[in-house]
Amino acid sequence: MKYLFLLRTSAQIPNDPGAPEYAETFAAFTRALDGMREAGVLIDCSPLEPVEMATTVRVRDGQTLVTDGPAAELREQVGGYTLLECANLDEALKWAATIPTALTGSVEVRPVLSVPTPA
């Protein structure tokens, strides 16, 4: 089963590659992802641009409304995602705990609904 990890944090992730915090965070993510790759469960993973770069689309009464910014103002914002193929939820939770975001924010683990393709 596929599981999507939504990486949420209120902490500012350092974006200066010369900063020690950046190197530590990058190394921790690399270790976690390397473990997932070696186990053959990693499908995809990527950080997201800052929430200020978000655009939200809503359709109301047939009108498309486009707003700069996130869909909701929350203390914690989604900063990235990871998609895994795991045998079960217990395995997915084990991998979620290896992601550094779990130390400063949260990793929301969601099963991906399998929808049959129409014939």
N, C-alpha and C positions, 0 to 999 in steps of 0.2 A: 504494500500500500504506500502511496505517496503522502508525504507530510510536508507542509509548508511552515517554515519557521519565520515569524515576523519579529525582527529584532528591534526592540523598543528601548529607548534611553532618554533620560532628561539631561545626561551629561554631555558636554561638548566634546566631541571626538577631535583630538588634535589633528590638524591638517597640514602641519609643517613637517615635512619629512626629516628635517634636521633636529626636531625636538625629541628628547629621550622618551617622552610619553608616546609619541607616534611610533617610534621603533618598537617599544614594548607591546603596544596594542597590535601592531602589524604582525609581530612575531607570534603573539598568542593566537590570533586568527589563523595564521599560516599553520601552526601546529594542529589546531582543531580541524581545519580543512584537509590537511595532509592525512590525518587519521581517518576522516570520512572517505577520502579518495582510496586509500589503501584497503578499506573495508568494502569498497565497491557500492557505497550507498549514496554518494553525492551525485546529484543530477545537475544542479546549477546553484550559484551563489553570487550575490553582488551587493555592494553598498548602493545607497541611493544618494542623489544630490540633496543638499539641505532643504528643509521643509519650505524655506522661502522660495524655492524654485518650483513648487507644486502649483498645479492648475486643477481646479475642481470643476467638473461638468455635471449639471443637473438638468433634467427635462421636466418642465412643469406646464401643464395645459398646452402641450404641443410646442412650447418655446424652449429653446436651448439656452441655458444660462451658464456662462463661463465666468468663474471667479478666480482671481489670483490667490494662491495660498492653499493650505490644506483643507480637507473636508470638515475637520473639527479642530478647534483649539484645545489641545490637550497638553498636560504637563509632559507626558512622554510621547515622543513622535517615533514613527517607524523610520529607522535609519538604514535598513537593509533587509534582505531575505535570504533564506537558504531553502532549497528544495531537495528532499531526500526520498529514497525508496527504501523503506524499512519493513521488516517482517511484521512488526506490531508496534503499538503505542509505547510499550516499555522500552524498546530499542530506540525509538525516536526521542524519548525523554532522556535517555542516556546520552545521546549525541547532543541534544539541546544544552545539557549541563556543561558541555565542553566549550561552548561559545563564550568568549569573554564578555559579551553584552549581558549575560546572566549575572555577572558580578556587579554591574553598575546600573542595570535597568531590568529588563525582562525579555524572555524569549517565549513568545506565544506559539504553541504548537497546534496546528490545525490539520486534520486529515483532509486530503483533497478528494472531493466527491468525484467518483468515476461516472461520467455521463456517456451513455452509449451514443455512437454516431448514427444519425438517421440514415436509413437505407435509401 
